[in-house]
């Protein structure tokens, strides 16, 4: 844990070096990602010329294109964590943008999303970080649905506001967590995934970065039929 904390401190303190690093990564990755999408377009055109109508191939090509776009967006997101420029964005718009980035993945797993995002509050903090945390929580719910083979999986997203905080609640009906899992879910070395699977930003880093960079909190609790993650953002800092 000490080493992870030190790495996070380095992450937060060496912003100029990391900006240069991500600029280099973006330059190296953009070309190949663009070439992959170009190849997909060529295959699509060739299938059309040959009058090949194969819905499975078409769907898989579309999935590849979606994945490359998400990879490209991830580069922008991680670079965005280091940006000093902040803008004011409606909280509703920010959440819907996060949801759109993972929509196809959720649909592929037949996961329904319901939301109530009617508060009109603006968010003027680290937009890219908050979007990535929302995506991480959506990913986490999807993984729970898939691993448990949940019938009629549903994710519910709510926003609320009180005098002191803006709240984002992301809840699922995946059956909840045991007490032992809840007690460890935000630890750096804890995961319910196989070691071969990616973990994205990860719940540990999500909570840590929210605290370090936004003075926000991330908590989890069991609800009637599943789990609910709650992000609390102090209003006095981000309005």
C-alpha positions in Angstrom: 0.0 0.0 0.0 2.9 2.4 0.8 4.3 1.9 -2.7 0.9 2.6 -4.3 0.5 5.8 -2.3 4.0 6.9 -3.3 3.2 6.2 -6.9 0.0 8.2 -6.7 1.9 11.1 -5.0 4.4 11.0 -7.9 1.4 10.9 -10.4 0.0 14.0 -8.8 3.3 15.9 -8.4 5.0 15.3 -11.7 2.3 16.7 -14.0 4.6 18.3 -16.6 6.5 15.0 -17.2 3.2 13.1 -17.4 1.8 15.5 -19.9 4.8 14.9 -22.1 4.5 11.2 -21.7 0.8 11.1 -22.6 1.5 13.4 -25.6 4.0 10.8 -26.8 1.7 7.9 -26.2 -1.1 9.7 -28.1 1.2 10.3 -31.0 2.3 6.6 -31.1 -1.2 5.2 -30.8 -3.3 7.5 -33.0 -1.7 6.3 -36.2 -2.3 2.5 -35.7 -5.8 3.1 -34.4 -6.6 5.2 -37.4 -5.1 2.5 -39.7 -7.3 -0.2 -38.0 -10.4 1.8 -38.6 -9.3 2.4 -42.2 -8.9 -1.4 -42.7 -12.3 -2.0 -41.3 -13.8 0.5 -43.8 -12.0 -1.3 -46.6 -13.4 -4.7 -45.5 -16.9 -3.2 -45.3 -16.6 -1.8 -48.8 -15.3 -5.2 -50.1 -18.1 -7.1 -48.5 -20.6 -4.7 -50.1 -18.9 -5.1 -53.6 -19.1 -8.9 -53.2 -22.7 -8.7 -52.1 -21.8 -10.5 -48.9 -24.5 -10.0 -46.3 -23.2 -11.5 -43.0 -24.7 -9.9 -39.9 -22.1 -11.5 -37.6 -19.1 -10.2 -39.6 -20.7 -6.8 -39.8 -21.4 -6.7 -36.1 -17.9 -7.8 -35.2 -16.4 -5.2 -37.4 -18.5 -2.6 -35.8 -17.4 -3.8 -32.4 -13.7 -3.5 -33.4 -14.4 0.1 -34.6 -16.1 0.9 -31.3 -13.2 -0.5 -29.3 -10.6 1.5 -31.2 -12.7 4.7 -30.7 -12.9 3.9 -27.0 -9.1 3.4 -26.9 -8.6 6.8 -28.6 -11.0 8.4 -26.2 -9.2 6.9 -23.3 -6.0 8.6 -24.4 -7.9 11.9 -24.3 -9.4 11.1 -20.9 -6.1 10.3 -19.2 -4.5 13.4 -20.7 -7.5 15.3 -19.4 -6.7 14.2 -15.9 -3.6 16.3 -16.1 -5.1 19.4 -17.7 -5.3 22.6 -15.6 -8.1 23.9 -17.7 -11.6 23.4 -16.2 -14.9 24.3 -17.7 -18.4 24.3 -16.4 -20.6 21.5 -17.7 -24.2 20.4 -16.7 -23.8 17.3 -14.5 -26.6 15.6 -16.5 -24.6 16.1 -19.8 -21.4 14.8 -18.2 -23.1 11.6 -17.0 -24.9 11.0 -20.3 -21.6 11.4 -22.2 -20.1 8.8 -19.9 -23.0 6.5 -20.5 -22.8 6.8 -24.2 -19.1 5.8 -24.2 -20.1 2.3 -22.8 -23.6 2.1 -24.3 -22.8 -0.6 -26.9 -21.1 -2.8 -24.4 -24.1 -2.6 -22.0 -26.5 -3.3 -24.9 -24.5 -6.3 -26.0 -25.0 -7.7 -22.5 -28.7 -6.8 -22.5 -28.3 -4.4 -19.6 -31.1 -1.8 -19.3 -30.2 1.6 -17.9 -32.7 3.8 -16.1 -31.8 7.3 -14.9 -33.2 10.4 -13.2 -30.8 13.3 -13.9 -33.1 16.2 -13.5 -31.1 18.5 -11.3 -29.8 21.5 -13.2 -26.4 21.9 -11.3 -23.2 22.6 -13.2 -19.9 20.9 -12.5 -16.7 22.9 -13.0 -14.2 20.4 -11.7 -12.1 17.7 -13.3 -14.6 16.6 -15.9 -12.5 13.9 -17.5 -11.8 12.3 -14.1 -15.4 12.3 -13.1 -16.5 10.8 -16.4 -14.0 8.0 -16.1 -15.1 7.2 -12.6 -18.7 7.0 -13.8 -17.6 4.6 -16.6 -15.6 2.5 -14.0 -18.7 2.1 -11.9 -20.8 1.2 -14.9 -18.1 -1.4 -15.9 -18.2 -2.7 -12.4 -21.9 -3.3 -12.6 -21.7 -4.9 -16.0 -19.0 -7.3 -14.7 -21.3 -8.3 -11.7 -24.2 -9.0 -14.1 -22.1 -11.1 -16.4 -20.3 -13.1 -13.7 -23.6 -13.9 -11.9 -25.7 -14.4 -15.0 -28.4 -12.0 -13.7 -31.8 -12.1 -15.3 -33.1 -8.7 -16.6 -30.1 -6.7 -15.3 -30.8 -3.0 -14.6 -28.5 -0.1 -13.8 -30.1 2.9 -12.2 -28.4 6.3 -12.2 -29.6 9.2 -10.0 -28.3 12.7 -9.3 -29.3 14.6 -6.2 -28.3 17.9 -4.6 -28.4 19.2 -1.1 -26.9 22.2 0.6 -23.4 20.8 0.8 -23.0 18.1 -1.9 -23.8 17.0 -5.4 -24.5 13.3 -5.4 -24.3 10.7 -8.1 -25.7 7.3 -7.3 -25.1 4.3 -9.6 -27.1 1.2 -8.5 -27.6 -2.3 -9.8 -29.7 -5.4 -9.2 -26.8 -7.8 -9.3 -27.4 -9.2 -5.8 -25.2 -7.1 -3.6 -21.8 -7.7 -2.0 -20.8 -9.7 1.0 -19.6 -7.8 4.0 -16.1 -9.1 3.4 -16.0 -7.9 -0.2 -17.4 -4.4 0.8 -14.7 -4.0 3.3 -12.0 -4.6 0.7 -13.5 -3.2 -2.5 -11.5 0.0 -2.5 -8.1 -1.6 -1.5 -5.3 -1.4 -4.0 -4.7 -5.1 -4.4 -8.3 -6.3 -4.3 -10.1 -7.5 -7.4 -12.9 -9.9 -8.3 -11.6 -10.2 -11.8 -9.2 -12.8 -13.3 -5.7 -11.5 -13.6 -5.9 -11.6 -17.4 -8.7 -9.1 -17.5 -8.2 -5.4 -17.6 -9.4 -3.3 -14.6 -9.6 0.2 -16.2 -9.2 3.0 -13.8 -10.1 0.6 -11.0 -12.1 1.3 -7.8 -9.0 2.0 -5.7 -7.7 4.6 -8.1 -11.2 6.0 -8.6 -11.7 6.6 -4.9 -8.1 7.9 -4.4 -8.2 10.3 -7.3 -11.6 11.6 -6.3 -10.3 12.3 -2.8 -6.9 13.8 -3.9 -8.0 15.9 -6.9 -11.6 16.8 -6.1 -12.0 16.4 -2.3 -15.0 14.1 -3.2 -15.9 10.8 -1.7 -16.8 7.4 -3.1 -18.7 4.9 -1.0 -20.7 1.7 -1.5 -23.7 0.1 0.2 -26.0 -2.8 -0.4 -29.6 -1.9 -1.4 -32.6 -4.2 -1.7 -31.6 -6.1 -4.8 -28.0 -5.1 -5.4 -25.3 -2.6 -4.8 -25.2 1.2 -4.9 -22.1 3.4 -5.4 -22.4 7.0 -4.3 -20.1 9.9 -5.4 -20.4 13.0 -3.1 -18.9 16.2 -4.6 -18.6 19.3 -2.4 -20.7 22.1 -3.9 -18.6 24.9 -2.5 -15.6 23.8 -4.7 -17.3 22.9 -8.0 -20.1 25.3 -8.7 
